[in-house]
Every structure is written in C-alpha cells, then in structure tokens.
C-alpha cells in the first residue's frame, strides 16, 4: 500500500475514474443491445433512433478516451452496415 499522501489520493482518483468508465461502457453496451433488438425485429424507425443515440454515445466515450476514436468509428460503421443489411433483407 502507498505511504505518501499523493499516492493515496491517486488511488482514490483511479477508483472513481474506473467506476465511471465502467458505467459509461455498460451504458454503451445496453444502448447497442437496444439497437440490435429493434433492427432484428424490423422496427426500422426505432432502430434509426437507437443508432443515432449509439453514435452519440460512442463519440462522447471516444472524446473522453475511454475507448479509442478509431474503435468508435469502426463500431459505428459496423452498426450502420448491420442496419442496412436488415433493411435489405426485409
């Protein structure tokens, strides 16, 4: 365990940041699941709304450096392609 005051504070800060990052990632995964369910049920209006929310959330998380910006871009692209394929199949 740390003995210096600054090291103890750093551990406290890291714990708070880790929980916040975990919460943001969890919220993102939940939003993606809602989008996938709407797309698979061929509810494309709802899926479109969820896709815009997922895109917004990905951009925010990437801006905070919780995930890499290219990872966010790749996920957005794959989700948009998924929606287009579902529309084409319907």
C-alpha positions in Angstrom: 0.0 0.0 0.0 1.2 3.5 -0.6 2.5 5.6 2.2 2.6 9.0 0.6 -0.4 11.2 0.7 -0.3 11.9 -3.0 -0.1 8.2 -3.8 -3.2 7.5 -1.7 -5.1 10.3 -3.4 -4.1 8.9 -6.8 -5.5 5.5 -5.9 -8.8 7.1 -4.8 -9.0 9.1 -8.1 -8.2 6.0 -10.1 -11.0 4.1 -8.4 -13.6 6.8 -9.1 -12.4 7.1 -12.8 -12.5 3.3 -13.2 -16.1 3.1 -11.9 -17.2 6.0 -14.2 -15.5 4.4 -17.2 -17.1 1.0 -16.4 -20.5 2.7 -16.1 -20.1 4.5 -19.4 -19.1 1.3 -21.2 -22.0 -0.6 -19.7 -24.5 2.1 -20.8 -23.0 1.9 -24.3 -23.4 -1.9 -24.5 -27.0 -1.5 -23.3 -27.7 1.0 -26.0 -26.2 -1.2 -28.7 -28.3 -4.1 -27.5 -31.5 -2.0 -27.8 -30.5 -1.0 -31.3 -29.8 -4.7 -32.3 -33.1 -5.8 -30.9 -35.0 -3.1 -32.8 -33.2 -3.8 -36.1 -33.7 -7.6 -35.8 -37.5 -7.1 -35.2 -37.6 -4.9 -38.4 -38.7 -1.8 -36.5 -36.5 0.5 -38.6 -37.8 3.8 -37.2 -36.9 2.7 -33.7 -33.6 1.2 -34.9 -32.7 4.5 -36.6 -33.4 6.4 -33.4 -31.3 4.0 -31.4 -28.5 4.1 -34.0 -28.2 7.9 -33.6 -28.1 7.5 -29.8 -25.4 4.8 -30.1 -23.4 7.1 -32.4 -23.7 10.0 -30.0 -22.7 7.8 -27.0 -19.7 6.3 -29.0 -18.5 9.8 -29.9 -18.7 11.0 -26.3 -16.9 8.0 -24.9 -14.2 8.3 -27.6 -13.8 12.0 -26.7 -13.2 11.0 -23.1 -10.6 8.5 -24.2 -12.5 5.6 -22.6 -12.2 3.9 -26.0 -10.1 4.8 -29.0 -11.6 7.0 -31.6 -11.0 4.5 -34.4 -12.7 1.8 -32.3 -15.7 4.1 -32.0 -15.6 4.7 -35.8 -15.4 1.0 -36.6 -18.3 0.2 -34.3 -20.5 3.0 -35.9 -19.7 1.7 -39.3 -20.5 -1.9 -38.5 -23.8 -1.0 -36.8 -24.8 1.1 -39.8 -23.9 -1.8 -42.2 -25.9 -4.1 -40.0 -29.0 -1.8 -40.2 -28.7 -1.6 -44.0 -28.4 -5.4 -44.3 -31.5 -5.8 -42.2 -33.4 -3.3 -44.3 -32.4 -5.1 -47.5 -33.4 -8.4 -46.1 -36.9 -7.2 -45.1 
